[in-house]
């Protein structure tokens, strides 16, 4: 993880879900020159998040919750985010 947007995502997701695991991977270099690449170096991310808060949610509900927690980042400041949200193993 690096950059201001990635750091902001980490703060927002930590505050919203108190995750036991959070990994934000900047995939922007893989998309250089593609649609959505704004040249900022922070246009595409993969998020791996594990939190007890997801226990009663479907996979789709988890993804929607993550997107909601990120506010205006997804779709306005970041072109694409792949989300892998899970609950901690017992």
HTML snippet that shows the backbone in 3Dmol.js (N, CA, C, O; Angstrom):
<script src="https://3Dmol.org/build/3Dmol-min.js"></script>
<div id="view" style="width:600px;height:400px;position:relative"></div>
<script>
const pdb = `
ATOM      1  N   UNK A   1       0.847  -1.174   0.000  1.00  0.00           N
ATOM      2  CA  UNK A   1       0.000   0.000   0.000  1.00  0.00           C
ATOM      3  C   UNK A   1       0.890   1.234   0.000  1.00  0.00           C
ATOM      4  O   UNK A   1       1.896   1.289   0.707  1.00  0.00           O
ATOM      5  N   UNK A   2       0.509   2.221  -0.800  1.00  0.00           N
ATOM      6  CA  UNK A   2       1.225   3.483  -0.792  1.00  0.00           C
ATOM      7  C   UNK A   2       0.321   4.549  -1.376  1.00  0.00           C
ATOM      8  O   UNK A   2      -0.639   4.237  -2.081  1.00  0.00           O
ATOM      9  N   UNK A   3       0.616   5.783  -1.092  1.00  0.00           N
ATOM     10  CA  UNK A   3      -0.146   6.872  -1.651  1.00  0.00           C
ATOM     11  C   UNK A   3      -1.274   7.340  -0.745  1.00  0.00           C
ATOM     12  O   UNK A   3      -1.737   6.618   0.137  1.00  0.00           O
ATOM     13  N   UNK A   4      -1.698   8.570  -0.993  1.00  0.00           N
ATOM     14  CA  UNK A   4      -2.712   9.217  -0.160  1.00  0.00           C
ATOM     15  C   UNK A   4      -4.068   8.526  -0.233  1.00  0.00           C
ATOM     16  O   UNK A   4      -4.743   8.394   0.788  1.00  0.00           O
ATOM     17  N   UNK A   5      -4.476   8.087  -1.407  1.00  0.00           N
ATOM     18  CA  UNK A   5      -5.782   7.441  -1.550  1.00  0.00           C
ATOM     19  C   UNK A   5      -5.788   6.106  -0.811  1.00  0.00           C
ATOM     20  O   UNK A   5      -6.753   5.794  -0.114  1.00  0.00           O
ATOM     21  N   UNK A   6      -4.745   5.330  -0.951  1.00  0.00           N
ATOM     22  CA  UNK A   6      -4.653   4.042  -0.265  1.00  0.00           C
ATOM     23  C   UNK A   6      -4.677   4.242   1.253  1.00  0.00           C
ATOM     24  O   UNK A   6      -5.332   3.481   1.966  1.00  0.00           O
ATOM     25  N   UNK A   7      -3.980   5.241   1.741  1.00  0.00           N
ATOM     26  CA  UNK A   7      -3.964   5.534   3.176  1.00  0.00           C
ATOM     27  C   UNK A   7      -5.353   5.947   3.653  1.00  0.00           C
ATOM     28  O   UNK A   7      -5.787   5.534   4.728  1.00  0.00           O
ATOM     29  N   UNK A   8      -6.049   6.757   2.865  1.00  0.00           N
ATOM     30  CA  UNK A   8      -7.405   7.166   3.221  1.00  0.00           C
ATOM     31  C   UNK A   8      -8.345   5.955   3.249  1.00  0.00           C
ATOM     32  O   UNK A   8      -9.189   5.842   4.138  1.00  0.00           O
ATOM     33  N   UNK A   9      -8.198   5.060   2.283  1.00  0.00           N
ATOM     34  CA  UNK A   9      -9.017   3.845   2.274  1.00  0.00           C
ATOM     35  C   UNK A   9      -8.762   3.019   3.532  1.00  0.00           C
ATOM     36  O   UNK A   9      -9.703   2.502   4.134  1.00  0.00           O
ATOM     37  N   UNK A  10      -7.512   2.894   3.926  1.00  0.00           N
ATOM     38  CA  UNK A  10      -7.169   2.129   5.119  1.00  0.00           C
ATOM     39  C   UNK A  10      -7.836   2.725   6.354  1.00  0.00           C
ATOM     40  O   UNK A  10      -8.394   1.988   7.167  1.00  0.00           O
ATOM     41  N   UNK A  11      -7.789   4.024   6.503  1.00  0.00           N
ATOM     42  CA  UNK A  11      -8.400   4.693   7.655  1.00  0.00           C
ATOM     43  C   UNK A  11      -9.907   4.475   7.664  1.00  0.00           C
ATOM     44  O   UNK A  11     -10.477   4.101   8.689  1.00  0.00           O
ATOM     45  N   UNK A  12     -10.554   4.708   6.522  1.00  0.00           N
ATOM     46  CA  UNK A  12     -12.014   4.570   6.448  1.00  0.00           C
ATOM     47  C   UNK A  12     -12.466   3.144   6.744  1.00  0.00           C
ATOM     48  O   UNK A  12     -13.436   2.942   7.474  1.00  0.00           O
ATOM     49  N   UNK A  13     -11.780   2.163   6.190  1.00  0.00           N
ATOM     50  CA  UNK A  13     -12.176   0.773   6.397  1.00  0.00           C
ATOM     51  C   UNK A  13     -11.891   0.310   7.818  1.00  0.00           C
ATOM     52  O   UNK A  13     -12.655  -0.478   8.376  1.00  0.00           O
ATOM     53  N   UNK A  14     -10.820   0.781   8.399  1.00  0.00           N
ATOM     54  CA  UNK A  14     -10.498   0.445   9.787  1.00  0.00           C
ATOM     55  C   UNK A  14     -11.552   1.016  10.727  1.00  0.00           C
ATOM     56  O   UNK A  14     -12.003   0.334  11.648  1.00  0.00           O
ATOM     57  N   UNK A  15     -11.943   2.262  10.497  1.00  0.00           N
ATOM     58  CA  UNK A  15     -12.968   2.890  11.335  1.00  0.00           C
ATOM     59  C   UNK A  15     -14.327   2.209  11.175  1.00  0.00           C
ATOM     60  O   UNK A  15     -15.056   2.053  12.154  1.00  0.00           O
ATOM     61  N   UNK A  16     -14.668   1.810   9.972  1.00  0.00           N
ATOM     62  CA  UNK A  16     -15.988   1.236   9.699  1.00  0.00           C
ATOM     63  C   UNK A  16     -16.126  -0.206  10.167  1.00  0.00           C
ATOM     64  O   UNK A  16     -17.200  -0.605  10.617  1.00  0.00           O
ATOM     65  N   UNK A  17     -15.053  -0.998  10.069  1.00  0.00           N
ATOM     66  CA  UNK A  17     -15.193  -2.440  10.287  1.00  0.00           C
ATOM     67  C   UNK A  17     -14.268  -3.046  11.349  1.00  0.00           C
ATOM     68  O   UNK A  17     -14.453  -4.209  11.706  1.00  0.00           O
ATOM     69  N   UNK A  18     -13.303  -2.320  11.855  1.00  0.00           N
ATOM     70  CA  UNK A  18     -12.322  -2.864  12.805  1.00  0.00           C
ATOM     71  C   UNK A  18     -11.824  -4.231  12.318  1.00  0.00           C
ATOM     72  O   UNK A  18     -11.955  -5.228  13.029  1.00  0.00           O
ATOM     73  N   UNK A  19     -11.263  -4.277  11.131  1.00  0.00           N
ATOM     74  CA  UNK A  19     -10.887  -5.574  10.533  1.00  0.00           C
ATOM     75  C   UNK A  19      -9.765  -6.286  11.281  1.00  0.00           C
ATOM     76  O   UNK A  19      -8.891  -5.663  11.883  1.00  0.00           O
ATOM     77  N   UNK A  20      -9.823  -7.610  11.220  1.00  0.00           N
ATOM     78  CA  UNK A  20      -8.737  -8.421  11.759  1.00  0.00           C
ATOM     79  C   UNK A  20      -7.634  -8.565  10.713  1.00  0.00           C
ATOM     80  O   UNK A  20      -6.492  -8.882  11.046  1.00  0.00           O
ATOM     81  N   UNK A  21      -7.979  -8.332   9.458  1.00  0.00           N
ATOM     82  CA  UNK A  21      -7.014  -8.334   8.358  1.00  0.00           C
ATOM     83  C   UNK A  21      -7.452  -7.284   7.352  1.00  0.00           C
ATOM     84  O   UNK A  21      -8.624  -7.217   6.982  1.00  0.00           O
ATOM     85  N   UNK A  22      -6.520  -6.478   6.918  1.00  0.00           N
ATOM     86  CA  UNK A  22      -6.804  -5.490   5.879  1.00  0.00           C
ATOM     87  C   UNK A  22      -5.560  -5.331   5.025  1.00  0.00           C
ATOM     88  O   UNK A  22      -4.491  -4.957   5.509  1.00  0.00           O
ATOM     89  N   UNK A  23      -5.723  -5.623   3.752  1.00  0.00           N
ATOM     90  CA  UNK A  23      -4.622  -5.471   2.798  1.00  0.00           C
ATOM     91  C   UNK A  23      -5.158  -4.703   1.596  1.00  0.00           C
ATOM     92  O   UNK A  23      -6.138  -5.108   0.970  1.00  0.00           O
ATOM     93  N   UNK A  24      -4.513  -3.610   1.289  1.00  0.00           N
ATOM     94  CA  UNK A  24      -4.897  -2.787   0.146  1.00  0.00           C
ATOM     95  C   UNK A  24      -3.746  -2.844  -0.850  1.00  0.00           C
ATOM     96  O   UNK A  24      -2.635  -2.394  -0.571  1.00  0.00           O
ATOM     97  N   UNK A  25      -4.038  -3.404  -2.011  1.00  0.00           N
ATOM     98  CA  UNK A  25      -3.010  -3.604  -3.033  1.00  0.00           C
ATOM     99  C   UNK A  25      -3.262  -2.634  -4.177  1.00  0.00           C
ATOM    100  O   UNK A  25      -4.357  -2.588  -4.738  1.00  0.00           O
ATOM    101  N   UNK A  26      -2.252  -1.871  -4.512  1.00  0.00           N
ATOM    102  CA  UNK A  26      -2.355  -0.929  -5.620  1.00  0.00           C
ATOM    103  C   UNK A  26      -2.033  -1.670  -6.921  1.00  0.00           C
ATOM    104  O   UNK A  26      -0.890  -2.055  -7.169  1.00  0.00           O
ATOM    105  N   UNK A  27      -3.060  -1.858  -7.737  1.00  0.00           N
ATOM    106  CA  UNK A  27      -2.917  -2.553  -9.018  1.00  0.00           C
ATOM    107  C   UNK A  27      -2.764  -1.595 -10.199  1.00  0.00           C
ATOM    108  O   UNK A  27      -2.802  -2.030 -11.350  1.00  0.00           O
ATOM    109  N   UNK A  28      -2.597  -0.334  -9.938  1.00  0.00           N
ATOM    110  CA  UNK A  28      -2.615   0.683 -10.988  1.00  0.00           C
ATOM    111  C   UNK A  28      -1.582   0.451 -12.073  1.00  0.00           C
ATOM    112  O   UNK A  28      -1.857   0.697 -13.247  1.00  0.00           O
ATOM    113  N   UNK A  29      -0.406  -0.014 -11.707  1.00  0.00           N
ATOM    114  CA  UNK A  29       0.656  -0.233 -12.703  1.00  0.00           C
ATOM    115  C   UNK A  29       0.236  -1.263 -13.748  1.00  0.00           C
ATOM    116  O   UNK A  29       0.667  -1.191 -14.899  1.00  0.00           O
ATOM    117  N   UNK A  30      -0.600  -2.216 -13.356  1.00  0.00           N
ATOM    118  CA  UNK A  30      -1.081  -3.239 -14.290  1.00  0.00           C
ATOM    119  C   UNK A  30      -2.045  -2.659 -15.322  1.00  0.00           C
ATOM    120  O   UNK A  30      -2.297  -3.272 -16.359  1.00  0.00           O
ATOM    121  N   UNK A  31      -2.577  -1.482 -15.032  1.00  0.00           N
ATOM    122  CA  UNK A  31      -3.596  -0.875 -15.895  1.00  0.00           C
ATOM    123  C   UNK A  31      -3.104   0.400 -16.574  1.00  0.00           C
ATOM    124  O   UNK A  31      -3.900   1.162 -17.122  1.00  0.00           O
ATOM    125  N   UNK A  32      -1.820   0.626 -16.539  1.00  0.00           N
ATOM    126  CA  UNK A  32      -1.234   1.814 -17.156  1.00  0.00           C
ATOM    127  C   UNK A  32      -1.618   1.898 -18.630  1.00  0.00           C
ATOM    128  O   UNK A  32      -1.413   0.953 -19.392  1.00  0.00           O
ATOM    129  N   UNK A  33      -2.169   3.025 -19.015  1.00  0.00           N
ATOM    130  CA  UNK A  33      -2.570   3.236 -20.396  1.00  0.00           C
ATOM    131  C   UNK A  33      -3.951   2.715 -20.728  1.00  0.00           C
ATOM    132  O   UNK A  33      -4.450   2.953 -21.828  1.00  0.00           O
ATOM    133  N   UNK A  34      -4.580   2.009 -19.800  1.00  0.00           N
ATOM    134  CA  UNK A  34      -5.932   1.485 -20.019  1.00  0.00           C
ATOM    135  C   UNK A  34      -6.979   2.519 -19.636  1.00  0.00           C
ATOM    136  O   UNK A  34      -6.666   3.539 -19.021  1.00  0.00           O
ATOM    137  N   UNK A  35      -8.211   2.248 -20.001  1.00  0.00           N
ATOM    138  CA  UNK A  35      -9.309   3.116 -19.622  1.00  0.00           C
ATOM    139  C   UNK A  35      -9.350   3.230 -18.093  1.00  0.00           C
ATOM    140  O   UNK A  35      -9.226   2.227 -17.389  1.00  0.00           O
ATOM    141  N   UNK A  36      -9.519   4.420 -17.599  1.00  0.00           N
ATOM    142  CA  UNK A  36      -9.588   4.648 -16.166  1.00  0.00           C
ATOM    143  C   UNK A  36      -8.259   5.013 -15.542  1.00  0.00           C
ATOM    144  O   UNK A  36      -8.223   5.465 -14.398  1.00  0.00           O
ATOM    145  N   UNK A  37      -7.165   4.829 -16.265  1.00  0.00           N
ATOM    146  CA  UNK A  37      -5.853   5.213 -15.760  1.00  0.00           C
ATOM    147  C   UNK A  37      -5.725   6.724 -15.898  1.00  0.00           C
ATOM    148  O   UNK A  37      -5.613   7.249 -17.006  1.00  0.00           O
ATOM    149  N   UNK A  38      -5.743   7.415 -14.764  1.00  0.00           N
ATOM    150  CA  UNK A  38      -5.674   8.876 -14.787  1.00  0.00           C
ATOM    151  C   UNK A  38      -4.256   9.402 -14.616  1.00  0.00           C
ATOM    152  O   UNK A  38      -4.043  10.612 -14.540  1.00  0.00           O
ATOM    153  N   UNK A  39      -3.282   8.493 -14.555  1.00  0.00           N
ATOM    154  CA  UNK A  39      -1.890   8.905 -14.418  1.00  0.00           C
ATOM    155  C   UNK A  39      -1.471   9.181 -12.982  1.00  0.00           C
ATOM    156  O   UNK A  39      -0.307   9.493 -12.731  1.00  0.00           O
ATOM    157  N   UNK A  40      -2.405   9.071 -12.029  1.00  0.00           N
ATOM    158  CA  UNK A  40      -2.093   9.365 -10.631  1.00  0.00           C
ATOM    159  C   UNK A  40      -1.320   8.242  -9.956  1.00  0.00           C
ATOM    160  O   UNK A  40      -0.677   8.454  -8.928  1.00  0.00           O
ATOM    161  N   UNK A  41      -1.384   7.041 -10.537  1.00  0.00           N
ATOM    162  CA  UNK A  41      -0.773   5.889  -9.905  1.00  0.00           C
ATOM    163  C   UNK A  41      -1.654   5.289  -8.828  1.00  0.00           C
ATOM    164  O   UNK A  41      -1.240   4.367  -8.125  1.00  0.00           O
ATOM    165  N   UNK A  42      -2.876   5.807  -8.692  1.00  0.00           N
ATOM    166  CA  UNK A  42      -3.834   5.303  -7.710  1.00  0.00           C
ATOM    167  C   UNK A  42      -5.222   5.221  -8.339  1.00  0.00           C
ATOM    168  O   UNK A  42      -6.160   5.887  -7.901  1.00  0.00           O
ATOM    169  N   UNK A  43      -5.329   4.399  -9.362  1.00  0.00           N
ATOM    170  CA  UNK A  43      -6.604   4.289 -10.081  1.00  0.00           C
ATOM    171  C   UNK A  43      -7.268   2.925  -9.943  1.00  0.00           C
ATOM    172  O   UNK A  43      -8.473   2.808 -10.166  1.00  0.00           O
ATOM    173  N   UNK A  44      -6.511   1.893  -9.580  1.00  0.00           N
ATOM    174  CA  UNK A  44      -7.027   0.523  -9.486  1.00  0.00           C
ATOM    175  C   UNK A  44      -6.475  -0.150  -8.220  1.00  0.00           C
ATOM    176  O   UNK A  44      -5.270  -0.114  -7.971  1.00  0.00           O
ATOM    177  N   UNK A  45      -7.358  -0.760  -7.429  1.00  0.00           N
ATOM    178  CA  UNK A  45      -6.941  -1.397  -6.184  1.00  0.00           C
ATOM    179  C   UNK A  45      -7.647  -2.731  -5.988  1.00  0.00           C
ATOM    180  O   UNK A  45      -8.729  -2.966  -6.524  1.00  0.00           O
ATOM    181  N   UNK A  46      -7.012  -3.597  -5.209  1.00  0.00           N
ATOM    182  CA  UNK A  46      -7.637  -4.800  -4.686  1.00  0.00           C
ATOM    183  C   UNK A  46      -7.617  -4.674  -3.171  1.00  0.00           C
ATOM    184  O   UNK A  46      -6.590  -4.347  -2.577  1.00  0.00           O
ATOM    185  N   UNK A  47      -8.763  -4.939  -2.554  1.00  0.00           N
ATOM    186  CA  UNK A  47      -8.877  -4.865  -1.100  1.00  0.00           C
ATOM    187  C   UNK A  47      -9.218  -6.246  -0.563  1.00  0.00           C
ATOM    188  O   UNK A  47     -10.205  -6.857  -0.974  1.00  0.00           O
ATOM    189  N   UNK A  48      -8.395  -6.731   0.357  1.00  0.00           N
ATOM    190  CA  UNK A  48      -8.677  -7.953   1.105  1.00  0.00           C
ATOM    191  C   UNK A  48      -9.008  -7.489   2.521  1.00  0.00           C
ATOM    192  O   UNK A  48      -8.159  -6.917   3.204  1.00  0.00           O
ATOM    193  N   UNK A  49     -10.232  -7.732   2.957  1.00  0.00           N
ATOM    194  CA  UNK A  49     -10.641  -7.296   4.288  1.00  0.00           C
ATOM    195  C   UNK A  49     -11.373  -8.435   4.984  1.00  0.00           C
ATOM    196  O   UNK A  49     -12.241  -9.089   4.405  1.00  0.00           O
ATOM    197  N   UNK A  50     -11.005  -8.651   6.226  1.00  0.00           N
ATOM    198  CA  UNK A  50     -11.613  -9.689   7.049  1.00  0.00           C
ATOM    199  C   UNK A  50     -12.112  -9.009   8.322  1.00  0.00           C
ATOM    200  O   UNK A  50     -11.338  -8.365   9.031  1.00  0.00           O
ATOM    201  N   UNK A  51     -13.410  -9.153   8.612  1.00  0.00           N
ATOM    202  CA  UNK A  51     -13.972  -8.498   9.786  1.00  0.00           C
ATOM    203  C   UNK A  51     -15.194  -9.255  10.295  1.00  0.00           C
ATOM    204  O   UNK A  51     -15.973  -9.802   9.515  1.00  0.00           O
ATOM    205  N   UNK A  52     -15.345  -9.278  11.608  1.00  0.00           N
ATOM    206  CA  UNK A  52     -16.509  -9.915  12.221  1.00  0.00           C
ATOM    207  C   UNK A  52     -17.797  -9.222  11.799  1.00  0.00           C
ATOM    208  O   UNK A  52     -18.859  -9.845  11.788  1.00  0.00           O
ATOM    209  N   UNK A  53     -17.718  -7.955  11.456  1.00  0.00           N
ATOM    210  CA  UNK A  53     -18.896  -7.186  11.041  1.00  0.00           C
ATOM    211  C   UNK A  53     -19.578  -7.776   9.809  1.00  0.00           C
ATOM    212  O   UNK A  53     -20.744  -7.479   9.550  1.00  0.00           O
ATOM    213  N   UNK A  54     -18.876  -8.598   9.057  1.00  0.00           N
ATOM    214  CA  UNK A  54     -19.435  -9.197   7.843  1.00  0.00           C
ATOM    215  C   UNK A  54     -20.176 -10.514   8.097  1.00  0.00           C
ATOM    216  O   UNK A  54     -20.711 -11.109   7.162  1.00  0.00           O
ATOM    217  N   UNK A  55     -20.212 -10.968   9.340  1.00  0.00           N
ATOM    218  CA  UNK A  55     -20.717 -12.304   9.668  1.00  0.00           C
ATOM    219  C   UNK A  55     -22.129 -12.583   9.156  1.00  0.00           C
ATOM    220  O   UNK A  55     -22.386 -13.681   8.663  1.00  0.00           O
ATOM    221  N   UNK A  56     -23.021 -11.655   9.255  1.00  0.00           N
ATOM    222  CA  UNK A  56     -24.414 -11.892   8.869  1.00  0.00           C
ATOM    223  C   UNK A  56     -24.735 -11.352   7.473  1.00  0.00           C
ATOM    224  O   UNK A  56     -25.905 -11.271   7.097  1.00  0.00           O
ATOM    225  N   UNK A  57     -23.719 -10.986   6.713  1.00  0.00           N
ATOM    226  CA  UNK A  57     -23.919 -10.384   5.391  1.00  0.00           C
ATOM    227  C   UNK A  57     -23.643 -11.374   4.271  1.00  0.00           C
ATOM    228  O   UNK A  57     -22.793 -12.255   4.401  1.00  0.00           O
ATOM    229  N   UNK A  58     -24.365 -11.224   3.177  1.00  0.00           N
ATOM    230  CA  UNK A  58     -24.054 -11.972   1.968  1.00  0.00           C
ATOM    231  C   UNK A  58     -22.804 -11.378   1.337  1.00  0.00           C
ATOM    232  O   UNK A  58     -22.358 -10.299   1.725  1.00  0.00           O
ATOM    233  N   UNK A  59     -22.250 -12.077   0.377  1.00  0.00           N
ATOM    234  CA  UNK A  59     -21.062 -11.567  -0.328  1.00  0.00           C
ATOM    235  C   UNK A  59     -21.350 -10.208  -0.958  1.00  0.00           C
ATOM    236  O   UNK A  59     -20.524  -9.298  -0.876  1.00  0.00           O
ATOM    237  N   UNK A  60     -22.506 -10.068  -1.580  1.00  0.00           N
ATOM    238  CA  UNK A  60     -22.875  -8.801  -2.207  1.00  0.00           C
ATOM    239  C   UNK A  60     -23.046  -7.702  -1.168  1.00  0.00           C
ATOM    240  O   UNK A  60     -22.608  -6.573  -1.385  1.00  0.00           O
ATOM    241  N   UNK A  61     -23.673  -8.017  -0.052  1.00  0.00           N
ATOM    242  CA  UNK A  61     -23.858  -7.022   1.012  1.00  0.00           C
ATOM    243  C   UNK A  61     -22.515  -6.568   1.574  1.00  0.00           C
ATOM    244  O   UNK A  61     -22.348  -5.394   1.908  1.00  0.00           O
ATOM    245  N   UNK A  62     -21.571  -7.474   1.680  1.00  0.00           N
ATOM    246  CA  UNK A  62     -20.231  -7.108   2.159  1.00  0.00           C
ATOM    247  C   UNK A  62     -19.576  -6.124   1.205  1.00  0.00           C
ATOM    248  O   UNK A  62     -19.009  -5.119   1.633  1.00  0.00           O
ATOM    249  N   UNK A  63     -19.653  -6.412  -0.089  1.00  0.00           N
ATOM    250  CA  UNK A  63     -19.050  -5.521  -1.079  1.00  0.00           C
ATOM    251  C   UNK A  63     -19.713  -4.151  -1.052  1.00  0.00           C
ATOM    252  O   UNK A  63     -19.037  -3.125  -1.123  1.00  0.00           O
ATOM    253  N   UNK A  64     -21.029  -4.138  -0.949  1.00  0.00           N
ATOM    254  CA  UNK A  64     -21.742  -2.858  -0.879  1.00  0.00           C
ATOM    255  C   UNK A  64     -21.350  -2.074   0.373  1.00  0.00           C
ATOM    256  O   UNK A  64     -21.200  -0.853   0.316  1.00  0.00           O
ATOM    257  N   UNK A  65     -21.183  -2.762   1.496  1.00  0.00           N
ATOM    258  CA  UNK A  65     -20.790  -2.094   2.737  1.00  0.00           C
ATOM    259  C   UNK A  65     -19.406  -1.471   2.609  1.00  0.00           C
ATOM    260  O   UNK A  65     -19.180  -0.356   3.078  1.00  0.00           O
ATOM    261  N   UNK A  66     -18.483  -2.184   1.979  1.00  0.00           N
ATOM    262  CA  UNK A  66     -17.134  -1.648   1.776  1.00  0.00           C
ATOM    263  C   UNK A  66     -17.183  -0.421   0.872  1.00  0.00           C
ATOM    264  O   UNK A  66     -16.557   0.595   1.172  1.00  0.00           O
ATOM    265  N   UNK A  67     -17.915  -0.508  -0.221  1.00  0.00           N
ATOM    266  CA  UNK A  67     -18.024   0.629  -1.141  1.00  0.00           C
ATOM    267  C   UNK A  67     -18.647   1.830  -0.434  1.00  0.00           C
ATOM    268  O   UNK A  67     -18.194   2.960  -0.612  1.00  0.00           O
ATOM    269  N   UNK A  68     -19.681   1.589   0.366  1.00  0.00           N
ATOM    270  CA  UNK A  68     -20.317   2.678   1.111  1.00  0.00           C
ATOM    271  C   UNK A  68     -19.329   3.315   2.082  1.00  0.00           C
ATOM    272  O   UNK A  68     -19.277   4.539   2.198  1.00  0.00           O
ATOM    273  N   UNK A  69     -18.552   2.501   2.775  1.00  0.00           N
ATOM    274  CA  UNK A  69     -17.571   3.020   3.732  1.00  0.00           C
ATOM    275  C   UNK A  69     -16.507   3.872   3.051  1.00  0.00           C
ATOM    276  O   UNK A  69     -15.954   4.784   3.665  1.00  0.00           O
ATOM    277  N   UNK A  70     -16.216   3.579   1.782  1.00  0.00           N
ATOM    278  CA  UNK A  70     -15.187   4.335   1.048  1.00  0.00           C
ATOM    279  C   UNK A  70     -15.691   5.667   0.509  1.00  0.00           C
ATOM    280  O   UNK A  70     -14.907   6.452  -0.026  1.00  0.00           O
ATOM    281  N   UNK A  71     -16.979   5.932   0.642  1.00  0.00           N
ATOM    282  CA  UNK A  71     -17.530   7.226   0.239  1.00  0.00           C
ATOM    283  C   UNK A  71     -17.300   7.530  -1.232  1.00  0.00           C
ATOM    284  O   UNK A  71     -17.592   6.706  -2.099  1.00  0.00           O
ATOM    285  N   UNK A  72     -16.776   8.716  -1.507  1.00  0.00           N
ATOM    286  CA  UNK A  72     -16.614   9.175  -2.893  1.00  0.00           C
ATOM    287  C   UNK A  72     -15.364   8.632  -3.577  1.00  0.00           C
ATOM    288  O   UNK A  72     -15.084   8.990  -4.721  1.00  0.00           O
ATOM    289  N   UNK A  73     -14.618   7.786  -2.903  1.00  0.00           N
ATOM    290  CA  UNK A  73     -13.372   7.288  -3.498  1.00  0.00           C
ATOM    291  C   UNK A  73     -13.658   6.428  -4.723  1.00  0.00           C
ATOM    292  O   UNK A  73     -13.096   6.659  -5.794  1.00  0.00           O
ATOM    293  N   UNK A  74     -14.532   5.437  -4.565  1.00  0.00           N
ATOM    294  CA  UNK A  74     -14.838   4.522  -5.671  1.00  0.00           C
ATOM    295  C   UNK A  74     -15.741   5.218  -6.684  1.00  0.00           C
ATOM    296  O   UNK A  74     -16.812   5.720  -6.342  1.00  0.00           O
ATOM    297  N   UNK A  75     -15.296   5.236  -7.917  1.00  0.00           N
ATOM    298  CA  UNK A  75     -16.093   5.833  -8.985  1.00  0.00           C
ATOM    299  C   UNK A  75     -15.783   7.289  -9.257  1.00  0.00           C
ATOM    300  O   UNK A  75     -16.040   7.789 -10.353  1.00  0.00           O
ATOM    301  N   UNK A  76     -15.236   7.971  -8.272  1.00  0.00           N
ATOM    302  CA  UNK A  76     -14.894   9.371  -8.488  1.00  0.00           C
ATOM    303  C   UNK A  76     -13.386   9.601  -8.472  1.00  0.00           C
ATOM    304  O   UNK A  76     -12.847  10.286  -9.343  1.00  0.00           O
ATOM    305  N   UNK A  77     -12.710   9.030  -7.484  1.00  0.00           N
ATOM    306  CA  UNK A  77     -11.258   9.216  -7.403  1.00  0.00           C
ATOM    307  C   UNK A  77     -10.483   7.970  -7.780  1.00  0.00           C
ATOM    308  O   UNK A  77      -9.298   8.045  -8.104  1.00  0.00           O
ATOM    309  N   UNK A  78     -11.145   6.827  -7.740  1.00  0.00           N
ATOM    310  CA  UNK A  78     -10.534   5.552  -8.111  1.00  0.00           C
ATOM    311  C   UNK A  78     -11.426   4.907  -9.155  1.00  0.00           C
ATOM    312  O   UNK A  78     -12.645   4.855  -8.989  1.00  0.00           O
ATOM    313  N   UNK A  79     -10.835   4.422 -10.214  1.00  0.00           N
ATOM    314  CA  UNK A  79     -11.608   3.838 -11.316  1.00  0.00           C
ATOM    315  C   UNK A  79     -12.171   2.467 -10.968  1.00  0.00           C
ATOM    316  O   UNK A  79     -13.324   2.175 -11.286  1.00  0.00           O
ATOM    317  N   UNK A  80     -11.372   1.619 -10.316  1.00  0.00           N
ATOM    318  CA  UNK A  80     -11.816   0.251 -10.065  1.00  0.00           C
ATOM    319  C   UNK A  80     -11.260  -0.281  -8.753  1.00  0.00           C
ATOM    320  O   UNK A  80     -10.112  -0.027  -8.388  1.00  0.00           O
ATOM    321  N   UNK A  81     -12.126  -1.039  -8.043  1.00  0.00           N
ATOM    322  CA  UNK A  81     -11.730  -1.680  -6.800  1.00  0.00           C
ATOM    323  C   UNK A  81     -12.269  -3.113  -6.804  1.00  0.00           C
ATOM    324  O   UNK A  81     -13.469  -3.337  -6.961  1.00  0.00           O
ATOM    325  N   UNK A  82     -11.377  -4.064  -6.630  1.00  0.00           N
ATOM    326  CA  UNK A  82     -11.779  -5.456  -6.451  1.00  0.00           C
ATOM    327  C   UNK A  82     -11.823  -5.702  -4.949  1.00  0.00           C
ATOM    328  O   UNK A  82     -10.860  -5.406  -4.243  1.00  0.00           O
ATOM    329  N   UNK A  83     -12.937  -6.243  -4.456  1.00  0.00           N
ATOM    330  CA  UNK A  83     -13.128  -6.415  -3.021  1.00  0.00           C
ATOM    331  C   UNK A  83     -13.264  -7.891  -2.688  1.00  0.00           C
ATOM    332  O   UNK A  83     -14.088  -8.600  -3.266  1.00  0.00           O
ATOM    333  N   UNK A  84     -12.450  -8.338  -1.755  1.00  0.00           N
ATOM    334  CA  UNK A  84     -12.528  -9.691  -1.226  1.00  0.00           C
ATOM    335  C   UNK A  84     -12.764  -9.558   0.274  1.00  0.00           C
ATOM    336  O   UNK A  84     -11.824  -9.398   1.052  1.00  0.00           O
ATOM    337  N   UNK A  85     -14.045  -9.628   0.670  1.00  0.00           N
ATOM    338  CA  UNK A  85     -14.431  -9.421   2.072  1.00  0.00           C
ATOM    339  C   UNK A  85     -14.848 -10.744   2.694  1.00  0.00           C
ATOM    340  O   UNK A  85     -15.632 -11.492   2.110  1.00  0.00           O
ATOM    341  N   UNK A  86     -14.322 -11.031   3.881  1.00  0.00           N
ATOM    342  CA  UNK A  86     -14.632 -12.293   4.542  1.00  0.00           C
ATOM    343  C   UNK A  86     -14.723 -12.093   6.053  1.00  0.00           C
ATOM    344  O   UNK A  86     -14.399 -11.028   6.579  1.00  0.00           O
ATOM    345  N   UNK A  87     -15.169 -13.139   6.729  1.00  0.00           N
ATOM    346  CA  UNK A  87     -15.214 -13.126   8.196  1.00  0.00           C
ATOM    347  C   UNK A  87     -14.016 -13.907   8.715  1.00  0.00           C
ATOM    348  O   UNK A  87     -13.508 -14.797   8.033  1.00  0.00           O
ATOM    349  N   UNK A  88     -13.560 -13.575   9.930  1.00  0.00           N
ATOM    350  CA  UNK A  88     -12.431 -14.321  10.505  1.00  0.00           C
ATOM    351  C   UNK A  88     -12.810 -15.777  10.737  1.00  0.00           C
ATOM    352  O   UNK A  88     -13.954 -16.076  11.079  1.00  0.00           O
ATOM    353  N   UNK A  89     -11.875 -16.663  10.557  1.00  0.00           N
ATOM    354  CA  UNK A  89     -12.121 -18.080  10.842  1.00  0.00           C
ATOM    355  C   UNK A  89     -12.068 -18.286  12.331  1.00  0.00           C
ATOM    356  O   UNK A  89     -11.251 -17.678  13.023  1.00  0.00           O
ATOM    357  N   UNK A  90     -12.935 -19.142  12.830  1.00  0.00           N
ATOM    358  CA  UNK A  90     -13.006 -19.392  14.269  1.00  0.00           C
ATOM    359  C   UNK A  90     -11.852 -20.222  14.749  1.00  0.00           C
ATOM    360  O   UNK A  90     -11.761 -20.524  15.939  1.00  0.00           O
TER     361      UNK A  90
END
`;
const viewer = $3Dmol.createViewer("view");
viewer.addModel(pdb, "pdb");
viewer.setStyle({}, {cartoon: {color: "spectrum"}});
viewer.zoomTo();
viewer.render();
</script>
